[in-house]
Amino acid sequence: MTGPLTLARPALLCSLGLIAACTPTPPPAPPPVAPPRLIVPPRPLPPMGAAPNLVLPPLGADGRRVTVNSGISLKQAAWNLRSAYNVAALNCQAPAYQAMAANYADFLKSNKKTLAAIYKDLDKQFKQTYGKTYIQQREVFQTQVYNYFAFPPVMPVLCDNMLAIGEDLRTVPSKELETRSVLELAKLENIYQSFFAAYQKYQGDLATWNATYAPPAPLALYPAVPAGPGGTIATP
């Protein structure tokens, strides 16, 4: 019995070799797929060349930003419009605004008595409201008004609008200046409100960009504190 079994084993191995030789070679594995390339859009920029860290005025109940032109009287509206005109006459120096200074001078001359009466009434209102400190409060508010209209990013738009408004004011009778000032001041205020809305959108876009594309901030590691006498940690 031993002889036949020994002869059968090489035949079995040969059969297995033939089967292995007939088995097709599997195709090579496909190359690894590269991960999709992340395309980073440009980082959002502030509108109109403004600084990236502005603090916007608070929102009012009407959804508009509260500014020096919010909730003011007719007389204050007329004086704020005069202030805006003054800012434009001083700062709008491009050839396109050549008529601005002359128009402003004519505006002051033709409305001299009306503007003097408005200023007197406003002075009285500040005195009634603030008492002994009314002059300081009046000057602080007036400085805020000038600074508001002189905001550099909005200045080109202010110049364009004030030039057109100044031309319209040439035909307004002085006795109608207060009521007309409310309408014209609203046009100017819309310029700044539009800027505030654009800046708020920029802040939201920047926050989204930072959350999606900005690299993580490095961890702040405290410096090693040397051990004090006796092996205890020295307190700073």
NUMARFI-297251 format. One record per atom (N, C-alpha, C): residue number from 0; y, z negated, x negated; residue in three letters. Coordinates in steps of 0.2 Angstrom, whole numbers. Atoms other than C-alpha are relative to their C-alpha. Layout:
<nodes>
NODE pos    yy    zz    xx code
NODE NUM     Y     Z     X  ALA
...
</nodes>
This chain:
<nodes>
NODE pos    yy    zz    xx code
NODE   0    -6     0    -4  MET
NODE   0     0     0     0  MET
NODE   0     6     0    -4  MET
NODE   1    -6     0     4  THR
NODE   1    12    -3   -14  THR
NODE   1     2     7    -3  THR
NODE   2    -2    -7     3  GLY
NODE   2    12    15   -21  GLY
NODE   2     4     4     5  GLY
NODE   3    -4    -4    -5  PRO
NODE   3    18    24    -4  PRO
NODE   3     7    -3     1  PRO
NODE   4    -7     3    -1  LEU
NODE   4    32    11    -2  LEU
NODE   4     5     2    -5  LEU
NODE   5    -4    -1     6  THR
NODE   5    38    14   -19  THR
NODE   5     3     8     0  THR
NODE   6    -2    -7    -1  LEU
NODE   6    39    33   -16  LEU
NODE   6     5     1     5  LEU
NODE   7    -4    -1    -5  ALA
NODE   7    48    32     0  ALA
NODE   7     7    -2    -1  ALA
NODE   8    -7     3     1  ARG
NODE   8    63    22    -7  ARG
NODE   8     5     5    -3  ARG
NODE   9    -4    -5     3  PRO
NODE   9    70    36   -18  PRO
NODE   9     2     5     6  PRO
NODE  10    -2    -5    -5  ALA
NODE  10    69    48    -3  ALA
NODE  10     5    -3     5  ALA
NODE  11    -5     3    -4  LEU
NODE  11    79    36     8  LEU
NODE  11     7     0    -3  LEU
NODE  12    -6     0     3  LEU
NODE  12    92    34    -5  LEU
NODE  12     3     7     0  LEU
NODE  13    -2    -7     0  CYS
NODE  13    93    53    -6  CYS
NODE  13     3     2     6  CYS
NODE  14    -3    -2    -6  SER
NODE  14    96    55    12  SER
NODE  14     7    -4     1  SER
NODE  15    -7     3    -1  LEU
NODE  15   110    42    12  LEU
NODE  15     5     3    -4  LEU
NODE  16    -5    -3     4  GLY
NODE  16   118    51    -2  GLY
NODE  16     2     7     3  GLY
NODE  17    -1    -7    -4  LEU
NODE  17   117    68     8  LEU
NODE  17     5    -2     6  LEU
NODE  18    -4     2    -6  ILE
NODE  18   125    59    23  ILE
NODE  18     7    -1    -3  ILE
NODE  19    -6     2     3  ALA
NODE  19   139    52    12  ALA
NODE  19     4     6    -2  ALA
NODE  20    -3    -6     3  ALA
NODE  20   142    69     4  ALA
NODE  20     3     4     6  ALA
NODE  21    -2    -4    -5  CYS
NODE  21   144    77    21  CYS
NODE  21     6    -3     4  CYS
NODE  22    -5     4    -4  THR
NODE  22   156    64    28  THR
NODE  22     7     3    -2  THR
NODE  23    -6    -3     2  PRO
NODE  23   174    72    28  PRO
NODE  23     4    -6    -3  PRO
NODE  24    -5     4     3  THR
NODE  24   187    64    17  THR
NODE  24     6    -2     5  THR
NODE  25    -6     1    -5  PRO
NODE  25   200    55    28  PRO
NODE  25     7     2    -3  PRO
NODE  26    -7    -2     2  PRO
NODE  26   218    61    27  PRO
NODE  26     3    -5    -4  PRO
NODE  27    -4     5     3  PRO
NODE  27   230    52    16  PRO
NODE  27     5    -3     5  PRO
NODE  28    -5     3    -4  ALA
NODE  28   241    39    24  ALA
NODE  28     7     3     0  ALA
NODE  29    -7    -3     0  PRO
NODE  29   258    45    30  PRO
NODE  29     4    -4    -4  PRO
NODE  30    -5     4     4  PRO
NODE  30   272    40    19  PRO
NODE  30     4    -5     4  PRO
NODE  31    -4     5    -4  PRO
NODE  31   282    24    25  PRO
NODE  31     6     3     3  PRO
NODE  32    -6    -2    -3  VAL
NODE  32   296    28    37  VAL
NODE  32     6    -4    -2  VAL
NODE  33    -6     4     2  ALA
NODE  33   313    23    30  ALA
NODE  33     3    -2     6  ALA
NODE  34    -3     2    -6  PRO
NODE  34   322    12    41  PRO
NODE  34     7     4     1  PRO
NODE  35    -6    -4    -1  PRO
NODE  35   337    20    50  PRO
NODE  35     6    -3    -4  PRO
NODE  36    -6     2     4  ARG
NODE  36   353    19    40  ARG
NODE  36     5    -2     5  ARG
NODE  37    -5     3    -4  LEU
NODE  37   366     8    47  LEU
NODE  37     7     3    -2  LEU
NODE  38    -6    -3     1  ILE
NODE  38   382    17    49  ILE
NODE  38     5    -5     2  ILE
NODE  39    -5     5    -1  VAL
NODE  39   396     4    48  VAL
NODE  39     7     3     2  VAL
NODE  40    -7    -3    -2  PRO
NODE  40   412     9    58  PRO
NODE  40     6    -3    -4  PRO
NODE  41    -6     3     4  PRO
NODE  41   429     6    50  PRO
NODE  41     2    -7     4  PRO
NODE  42    -2     6    -2  ARG
NODE  42   435   -12    52  ARG
NODE  42     6     1     5  ARG
NODE  43    -5    -1    -4  PRO
NODE  43   447   -13    67  PRO
NODE  43     7    -3    -4  PRO
NODE  44    -7     2     3  LEU
NODE  44   466   -14    62  LEU
NODE  44     5    -2     5  LEU
NODE  45    -5     2    -5  PRO
NODE  45   480   -22    71  PRO
NODE  45     4     6     2  PRO
NODE  46    -4    -5    -2  PRO
NODE  46   491   -11    82  PRO
NODE  46     7     1    -3  PRO
NODE  47    -7    -1     2  MET
NODE  47   507    -3    76  MET
NODE  47     2    -4    -7  MET
NODE  48    -1     3     7  GLY
NODE  48   505   -10    58  GLY
NODE  48     1    -8     0  GLY
NODE  49    -1     7     0  ALA
NODE  49   506   -28    64  ALA
NODE  49    -4    -4    -5  ALA
NODE  50     4     5     4  ALA
NODE  50   500   -43    54  ALA
NODE  50    -7    -2     3  ALA
NODE  51     7     1    -3  PRO
NODE  51   481   -47    56  PRO
NODE  51     0    -7     3  PRO
NODE  52     0     7    -2  ASN
NODE  52   485   -66    60  ASN
NODE  52     5    -2     5  ASN
NODE  53    -6     2    -5  LEU
NODE  53   498   -66    74  LEU
NODE  53    -3    -5     5  LEU
NODE  54     1     5    -6  VAL
NODE  54   498   -80    87  VAL
NODE  54     4     3     6  VAL
NODE  55    -4    -3    -6  LEU
NODE  55   502   -72   104  LEU
NODE  55     3    -5     4  LEU
NODE  56    -3     4    -5  PRO
NODE  56   513   -80   117  PRO
NODE  56    -6    -2     5  PRO
NODE  57     5     2    -5  PRO
NODE  57   503   -90   130  PRO
NODE  57     0     5     6  PRO
NODE  58     1    -4    -6  LEU
NODE  58   497   -81   146  LEU
NODE  58     3    -4     6  LEU
NODE  59    -3     3    -6  GLY
NODE  59   507   -85   162  GLY
NODE  59    -5     0     6  GLY
NODE  60     4    -1    -6  ALA
NODE  60   500   -87   179  ALA
NODE  60    -1     7     3  ALA
NODE  61     0    -7    -3  ASP
NODE  61   504   -69   183  ASP
NODE  61    -4     5    -5  ASP
NODE  62     4    -4     5  GLY
NODE  62   493   -63   168  GLY
NODE  62     4     3    -6  GLY
NODE  63    -4    -3     5  ARG
NODE  63   508   -58   157  ARG
NODE  63     2    -6    -5  ARG
NODE  64    -2     5     5  ARG
NODE  64   513   -67   141  ARG
NODE  64     7    -3     2  ARG
NODE  65    -6     4    -2  VAL
NODE  65   527   -80   143  VAL
NODE  65     4     1    -6  VAL
NODE  66    -5    -2     5  THR
NODE  66   542   -74   133  THR
NODE  66     7    -3     1  THR
NODE  67    -7     2    -1  VAL
NODE  67   561   -77   131  VAL
NODE  67     2     3     6  VAL
NODE  68    -2    -4    -6  ASN
NODE  68   562   -65   146  ASN
NODE  68    -3    -2     6  ASN
NODE  69     4     2    -6  SER
NODE  69   551   -75   158  SER
NODE  69     4    -5     4  SER
NODE  70    -3     5    -5  GLY
NODE  70   558   -84   173  GLY
NODE  70     7    -2    -2  GLY
NODE  71    -8     1     1  ILE
NODE  71   577   -82   168  ILE
NODE  71     4     2     6  ILE
NODE  72    -5    -2    -6  SER
NODE  72   592   -80   179  SER
NODE  72     3     7    -2  SER
NODE  73    -3    -6     0  LEU
NODE  73   602   -65   182  LEU
NODE  73     5     1    -6  LEU
NODE  74    -5     0     6  LYS
NODE  74   615   -70   169  LYS
NODE  74    -3     0    -6  LYS
NODE  75     4     0     6  GLN
NODE  75   602   -74   156  GLN
NODE  75    -3     7    -1  GLN
NODE  76     3    -7     1  ALA
NODE  76   594   -57   159  ALA
NODE  76     6     5    -3  ALA
NODE  77    -5    -4     3  ALA
NODE  77   611   -49   156  ALA
NODE  77     2    -1    -7  ALA
NODE  78    -2     1     7  TRP
NODE  78   614   -58   140  TRP
NODE  78    -6     1    -4  TRP
NODE  79     6    -2     4  ASN
NODE  79   596   -55   134  ASN
NODE  79     1     8    -1  ASN
NODE  80     0    -8     1  LEU
NODE  80   599   -36   137  LEU
NODE  80     6     1    -5  LEU
NODE  81    -5     0     5  ARG
NODE  81   615   -38   127  ARG
NODE  81    -2    -1    -7  ARG
NODE  82     3     2     7  SER
NODE  82   606   -46   113  SER
NODE  82    -5     5    -2  SER
NODE  83     4    -6     2  ALA
NODE  83   593   -32   113  ALA
NODE  83     4     6    -2  ALA
NODE  84    -4    -6     2  TYR
NODE  84   606   -19   112  TYR
NODE  84     3    -2    -7  TYR
NODE  85    -3     2     6  ASN
NODE  85   614   -29    98  ASN
NODE  85    -5     1    -6  ASN
NODE  86     5    -1     5  VAL
NODE  86   598   -29    88  VAL
NODE  86    -2     7    -1  VAL
NODE  87     1    -8     1  ALA
NODE  87   595   -10    91  ALA
NODE  87     6     3    -4  ALA
NODE  88    -6    -3     3  ALA
NODE  88   613    -6    86  ALA
NODE  88     0    -2    -8  ALA
NODE  89     0     2     8  LEU
NODE  89   610   -15    69  LEU
NODE  89    -6     3    -3  LEU
NODE  90     6    -1     3  ASN
NODE  90   593   -10    66  ASN
NODE  90    -3     8     0  ASN
NODE  91     2    -7    -2  CYS
NODE  91   591     8    73  CYS
NODE  91     4     5    -4  CYS
NODE  92    -4    -4     5  GLN
NODE  92   598    18    58  GLN
NODE  92    -2     7    -1  GLN
NODE  93     3    -7     1  ALA
NODE  93   588    34    59  ALA
NODE  93     5     5     3  ALA
NODE  94    -5    -5    -3  PRO
NODE  94   599    50    62  PRO
NODE  94    -1     1     8  PRO
NODE  95     1    -1    -7  ALA
NODE  95   591    51    80  ALA
NODE  95     4    -5     4  ALA
NODE  96    -3     5    -4  TYR
NODE  96   600    35    84  TYR
NODE  96     7    -1    -2  TYR
NODE  97    -7     0     3  GLN
NODE  97   617    39    77  GLN
NODE  97     5    -2     5  GLN
NODE  98    -5     2    -6  ALA
NODE  98   626    36    94  ALA
NODE  98    -1    -7     2  ALA
NODE  99     2     7    -3  MET
NODE  99   618    19    96  MET
NODE  99     6    -5    -1  MET
NODE 100    -5     5     2  ALA
NODE 100   632     9    87  ALA
NODE 100     6     1     4  ALA
NODE 101    -6    -1    -3  ALA
NODE 101   646    18    95  ALA
NODE 101    -1    -1     8  ALA
NODE 102     1     2    -8  ASN
NODE 102   638    16   113  ASN
NODE 102     0    -7     1  ASN
NODE 103     0     7    -1  TYR
NODE 103   635    -2   110  TYR
NODE 103     8    -3     0  TYR
NODE 104    -7     2     0  ALA
NODE 104   654    -4   105  ALA
NODE 104     3     1     6  ALA
NODE 105    -3    -2    -7  ASP
NODE 105   659     5   121  ASP
NODE 105    -3    -5     5  ASP
NODE 106     3     4    -5  PHE
NODE 106   647    -6   131  PHE
NODE 106     4    -7     0  PHE
NODE 107    -3     6     1  LEU
NODE 107   655   -22   124  LEU
NODE 107     7     0     3  LEU
NODE 108    -7    -1    -2  LYS
NODE 108   673   -15   127  LYS
NODE 108     0     0     8  LYS
NODE 109    -1    -1    -7  SER
NODE 109   670    -9   145  SER
NODE 109    -3    -6     4  SER
NODE 110     2     6    -4  ASN
NODE 110   661   -25   150  ASN
NODE 110     2    -7    -3  ASN
NODE 111    -2     5     4  LYS
NODE 111   671   -37   140  LYS
NODE 111     1    -6     5  LYS
NODE 112    -1     5    -5  LYS
NODE 112   677   -48   155  LYS
NODE 112    -6    -3     3  LYS
NODE 113     6     2    -3  THR
NODE 113   660   -48   163  THR
NODE 113    -4    -4    -5  THR
NODE 114     4     3     5  LEU
NODE 114   651   -53   147  LEU
NODE 114     3    -7    -2  LEU
NODE 115    -4     7     2  ALA
NODE 115   664   -67   143  ALA
NODE 115    -2    -5     6  ALA
NODE 116     1     4    -6  ALA
NODE 116   661   -74   161  ALA
NODE 116    -7    -2     0  ALA
NODE 117     7     1     0  ILE
NODE 117   642   -73   159  ILE
NODE 117    -1    -5    -5  ILE
NODE 118     1     5     6  TYR
NODE 118   643   -82   142  TYR
NODE 118     2    -7     2  TYR
NODE 119    -3     7    -2  LYS
NODE 119   654   -96   150  LYS
NODE 119    -5    -3     5  LYS
NODE 120     4     3    -5  ASP
NODE 120   642   -99   164  ASP
NODE 120    -7    -2    -3  ASP
NODE 121     6     2     3  LEU
NODE 121   627   -99   153  LEU
NODE 121     1    -6    -4  LEU
NODE 122    -2     6     4  ASP
NODE 122   636  -112   142  ASP
NODE 122     0    -6     4  ASP
NODE 123     0     5    -5  LYS
NODE 123   638  -122   157  LYS
NODE 123    -7    -2     2  LYS
NODE 124     7     1    -2  GLN
NODE 124   620  -121   162  GLN
NODE 124    -4    -4    -6  GLN
NODE 125     3     3     5  PHE
NODE 125   614  -126   145  PHE
NODE 125     3    -8    -1  PHE
NODE 126    -3     6     0  LYS
NODE 126   626  -141   145  LYS
NODE 126    -3    -5     5  LYS
NODE 127     3     4    -6  GLN
NODE 127   620  -147   162  GLN
NODE 127    -8    -2    -1  GLN
NODE 128     7     1     1  THR
NODE 128   602  -145   156  THR
NODE 128    -2    -5    -6  THR
NODE 129     2     4     6  TYR
NODE 129   602  -153   139  TYR
NODE 129     5    -5    -2  TYR
NODE 130    -5     6     1  GLY
NODE 130   618  -164   139  GLY
NODE 130     3     1    -7  GLY
NODE 131    -3     0     7  LYS
NODE 131   624  -168   121  LYS
NODE 131    -3     5    -5  LYS
NODE 132     3    -4     5  THR
NODE 132   612  -157   112  THR
NODE 132     0     8     3  THR
NODE 133     0    -7    -3  TYR
NODE 133   616  -141   123  TYR
NODE 133     2     5    -5  TYR
NODE 134    -2    -5     5  ILE
NODE 134   624  -132   108  ILE
NODE 134    -6     2    -4  ILE
NODE 135     6    -1     4  GLN
NODE 135   609  -134    97  GLN
NODE 135    -5     4     4  GLN
NODE 136     5    -3    -4  GLN
NODE 136   597  -129   111  GLN
NODE 136     2     7     2  GLN
NODE 137    -3    -7    -2  ARG
NODE 137   608  -114   116  ARG
NODE 137    -1     4    -6  ARG
NODE 138     0    -4     6  GLU
NODE 138   608  -108    98  GLU
NODE 138    -7     1    -2  GLU
NODE 139     7    -1     1  VAL
NODE 139   589  -111    96  VAL
NODE 139    -3     6     4  VAL
NODE 140     2    -5    -5  PHE
NODE 140   586  -101   111  PHE
NODE 140     2     7    -2  PHE
NODE 141    -2    -6     2  GLN
NODE 141   597   -87   106  GLN
NODE 141    -3     3    -6  GLN
NODE 142     4    -2     6  THR
NODE 142   589   -86    89  THR
NODE 142    -7     3     2  THR
NODE 143     7    -2    -3  GLN
NODE 143   572   -84    98  GLN
NODE 143     1     7     3  GLN
NODE 144    -1    -6    -3  VAL
NODE 144   579   -70   108  VAL
NODE 144     1     6    -5  VAL
NODE 145    -1    -5     5  TYR
NODE 145   585   -60    93  TYR
NODE 145    -6     1    -4  TYR
NODE 146     6    -1     3  ASN
NODE 146   569   -63    84  ASN
NODE 146    -5     4     4  ASN
NODE 147     5    -4    -5  TYR
NODE 147   559   -57    99  TYR
NODE 147     1     7     0  TYR
NODE 148    -1    -7     0  PHE
NODE 148   568   -41   100  PHE
NODE 148     0     4    -7  PHE
NODE 149     0    -3     7  ALA
NODE 149   569   -38    81  ALA
NODE 149    -7     0    -3  ALA
NODE 150     7     0     3  PHE
NODE 150   549   -39    79  PHE
NODE 150    -1     7    -3  PHE
NODE 151     1    -7     4  PRO
NODE 151   546   -25    66  PRO
NODE 151    -5     5     3  PRO
NODE 152     4    -5    -2  PRO
NODE 152   531   -17    73  PRO
NODE 152     2     4     7  PRO
NODE 153    -2    -3    -6  VAL
NODE 153   539   -14    90  VAL
NODE 153     7     4    -1  VAL
NODE 154    -7    -2     1  MET
NODE 154   556    -9    83  MET
NODE 154     1     8     1  MET
NODE 155    -1    -7    -1  PRO
NODE 155   553    10    83  PRO
NODE 155     0     2     8  PRO
NODE 156     0    -1    -7  VAL
NODE 156   549     9   102  VAL
NODE 156     6    -3     3  VAL
NODE 157    -7     3    -2  LEU
NODE 157   564    -2   105  LEU
NODE 157     5     4    -1  LEU
NODE 158    -5    -5     1  CYS
NODE 158   575    10    97  CYS
NODE 158     0     6     5  CYS
NODE 159     1    -5    -5  ASP
NODE 159   569    24   108  ASP
NODE 159     3    -2     7  ASP
NODE 160    -2     2    -7  ASN
NODE 160   571    15   124  ASN
NODE 160     7    -3     1  ASN
NODE 161    -7     3    -1  MET
NODE 161   587     6   120  MET
NODE 161     5     6     0  MET
NODE 162    -4    -6     0  LEU
NODE 162   595    23   116  LEU
NODE 162     1     3     7  LEU
NODE 163    -1    -3    -7  ALA
NODE 163   591    29   133  ALA
NODE 163     3    -5     5  ALA
NODE 164    -3     5    -5  ILE
NODE 164   595    13   142  ILE
NODE 164     8     0    -1  ILE
NODE 165    -7     0     1  GLY
NODE 165   612    13   133  GLY
NODE 165     4     5     3  GLY
NODE 166    -3    -6    -3  GLU
NODE 166   616    30   139  GLU
NODE 166     1    -1     8  GLU
NODE 167     0     2    -7  ASP
NODE 167   612    24   157  ASP
NODE 167     5    -5     1  ASP
NODE 168    -5     5    -1  LEU
NODE 168   623     9   155  LEU
NODE 168     7     2     0  LEU
NODE 169    -7    -3     0  ARG
NODE 169   638    20   152  ARG
NODE 169     3     1     7  ARG
NODE 170    -2    -2    -7  THR
NODE 170   638    24   170  THR
NODE 170     0    -6     5  THR
NODE 171     1     6    -4  VAL
NODE 171   635     7   177  VAL
NODE 171     7    -4     1  VAL
NODE 172    -6     4    -1  PRO
NODE 172   651    -2   184  PRO
NODE 172    -2    -7    -2  PRO
NODE 173     0     7     3  SER
NODE 173   654   -19   176  SER
NODE 173    -2    -5     5  SER
NODE 174     2     5    -5  LYS
NODE 174   652   -28   192  LYS
NODE 174    -7     0     2  LYS
NODE 175     7     0    -2  GLU
NODE 175   634   -22   194  GLU
NODE 175    -4    -1    -6  GLU
NODE 176     4     1     6  LEU
NODE 176   629   -26   176  LEU
NODE 176    -6    -5     1  LEU
NODE 177     6     5    -1  GLU
NODE 177   619   -42   181  GLU
NODE 177    -6     3     3  GLU
NODE 178     6    -2    -4  THR
NODE 178   608   -34   194  THR
NODE 178    -3     6    -4  THR
NODE 179     3    -6     4  ARG
NODE 179   606   -18   183  ARG
NODE 179    -4    -3    -6  ARG
NODE 180     3     3     6  SER
NODE 180   601   -29   168  SER
NODE 180    -7    -2     1  SER
NODE 181     7     2    -2  VAL
NODE 181   586   -36   177  VAL
NODE 181    -5     6    -1  VAL
NODE 182     4    -6     0  LEU
NODE 182   579   -18   179  LEU
NODE 182    -1     3    -7  LEU
NODE 183     1    -3     7  GLU
NODE 183   583   -12   161  GLU
NODE 183    -4    -5    -5  GLU
NODE 184     3     4     4  LEU
NODE 184   577   -28   153  LEU
NODE 184    -8     0     1  LEU
NODE 185     8    -1    -1  ALA
NODE 185   560   -26   162  ALA
NODE 185    -3     6    -3  ALA
NODE 186     3    -6     4  LYS
NODE 186   558    -9   154  LYS
NODE 186    -1    -2    -7  LYS
NODE 187     1     2     7  LEU
NODE 187   561   -17   137  LEU
NODE 187    -6    -5    -1  LEU
NODE 188     6     5     0  GLU
NODE 188   549   -32   141  GLU
NODE 188    -7     3     0  GLU
NODE 189     7    -3     0  ASN
NODE 189   535   -20   145  ASN
NODE 189    -2     3    -6  ASN
NODE 190     2    -2     6  ILE
NODE 190   536   -13   128  ILE
NODE 190    -4    -6    -4  ILE
NODE 191     3     5     3  TYR
NODE 191   531   -30   121  TYR
NODE 191    -6    -3     3  TYR
NODE 192     6     1    -3  GLN
NODE 192   519   -34   134  GLN
NODE 192    -6     5    -1  GLN
NODE 193     5    -5     2  SER
NODE 193   510   -18   130  SER
NODE 193    -3    -1    -7  SER
NODE 194     2     2     7  PHE
NODE 194   510   -23   112  PHE
NODE 194    -5    -6     0  PHE
NODE 195     5     6     0  PHE
NODE 195   502   -40   116  PHE
NODE 195    -7     2     3  PHE
NODE 196     6    -2    -3  ALA
NODE 196   489   -32   127  ALA
NODE 196    -4     4    -6  ALA
NODE 197     4    -4     6  ALA
NODE 197   484   -20   112  ALA
NODE 197    -2    -5    -5  ALA
NODE 198     2     4     5  TYR
NODE 198   484   -34   100  TYR
NODE 198    -6    -5     2  TYR
NODE 199     5     4    -2  GLN
NODE 199   473   -45   111  GLN
NODE 199    -7     5     0  GLN
NODE 200     6    -4     0  LYS
NODE 200   461   -30   112  LYS
NODE 200    -3     1    -7  LYS
NODE 201     2     0     7  TYR
NODE 201   461   -29    93  TYR
NODE 201    -3    -6    -2  TYR
NODE 202     3     6     1  GLN
NODE 202   457   -47    92  GLN
NODE 202    -8     0     2  GLN
NODE 203     6     0    -3  GLY
NODE 203   442   -44   103  GLY
NODE 203    -5     5    -4  GLY
NODE 204     4    -5     3  ASP
NODE 204   436   -28    94  ASP
NODE 204    -1    -3    -7  ASP
NODE 205     1     2     7  LEU
NODE 205   438   -37    77  LEU
NODE 205    -6    -6     0  LEU
NODE 206     5     5    -1  ALA
NODE 206   427   -52    83  ALA
NODE 206    -7     3     1  ALA
NODE 207     6    -3    -1  THR
NODE 207   414   -40    89  THR
NODE 207    -3     3    -7  THR
NODE 208     2    -4     6  TRP
NODE 208   414   -30    72  TRP
NODE 208    -2    -5    -5  TRP
NODE 209     2     5     5  ASN
NODE 209   413   -46    62  ASN
NODE 209    -7    -3     2  ASN
NODE 210     7     2    -2  ALA
NODE 210   398   -52    72  ALA
NODE 210    -5     5    -1  ALA
NODE 211     6    -5     1  THR
NODE 211   389   -36    70  THR
NODE 211     0     3    -7  THR
NODE 212     0    -4     6  TYR
NODE 212   394   -29    53  TYR
NODE 212     2    -4    -6  TYR
NODE 213    -3     3     6  ALA
NODE 213   403   -42    42  ALA
NODE 213    -6    -4    -3  ALA
NODE 214     5     4     4  PRO
NODE 214   392   -50    28  PRO
NODE 214     1    -8     2  PRO
NODE 215    -1     8    -1  PRO
NODE 215   388   -69    31  PRO
NODE 215     4    -3    -5  PRO
NODE 216    -4     4     5  ALA
NODE 216   400   -81    23  ALA
NODE 216    -5    -4    -4  ALA
NODE 217     4     4     4  PRO
NODE 217   393   -89     8  PRO
NODE 217     0    -8     1  PRO
NODE 218     1     7    -1  LEU
NODE 218   387  -107     9  LEU
NODE 218     5    -4    -4  LEU
NODE 219    -5     4     4  ALA
NODE 219   400  -120     3  ALA
NODE 219    -5    -6    -2  ALA
NODE 220     4     5     3  LEU
NODE 220   390  -131    -9  LEU
NODE 220     5    -6    -3  LEU
NODE 221    -4     5     3  TYR
NODE 221   398  -148   -13  TYR
NODE 221    -2    -1    -8  TYR
NODE 222     2     1     7  PRO
NODE 222   399  -151   -32  PRO
NODE 222    -4    -6    -1  PRO
NODE 223     4     6     2  ALA
NODE 223   387  -163   -40  ALA
NODE 223     5    -6    -1  ALA
NODE 224    -3     6     1  VAL
NODE 224   393  -181   -40  VAL
NODE 224    -3    -4    -5  VAL
NODE 225     3     4     5  PRO
NODE 225   390  -190   -56  PRO
NODE 225    -2    -7     2  PRO
NODE 226     2     6    -1  ALA
NODE 226   380  -206   -55  ALA
NODE 226     5    -6    -3  ALA
NODE 227    -4     5     2  GLY
NODE 227   390  -222   -57  GLY
NODE 227    -4    -5    -4  GLY
NODE 228     4     5     4  PRO
NODE 228   385  -238   -67  PRO
NODE 228    -6    -2     4  PRO
NODE 229     6     3    -4  GLY
NODE 229   368  -244   -63  GLY
NODE 229    -4     5     3  GLY
NODE 230     4    -5    -3  GLY
NODE 230   362  -227   -57  GLY
NODE 230     2     1     7  GLY
NODE 231    -3    -1    -7  THR
NODE 231   372  -228   -40  THR
NODE 231     4     6     0  THR
NODE 232    -4    -6    -1  ILE
NODE 232   381  -213   -34  ILE
NODE 232     7    -2     0  ILE
NODE 233    -8     2     0  ALA
NODE 233   400  -214   -38  ALA
NODE 233     3     3     6  ALA
NODE 234    -4    -3    -6  THR
NODE 234   411  -212   -23  THR
NODE 234     6     3    -3  THR
NODE 235    -7    -3     3  PRO
NODE 235   426  -200   -26  PRO
NODE 235     6    -5     2  PRO
</nodes>
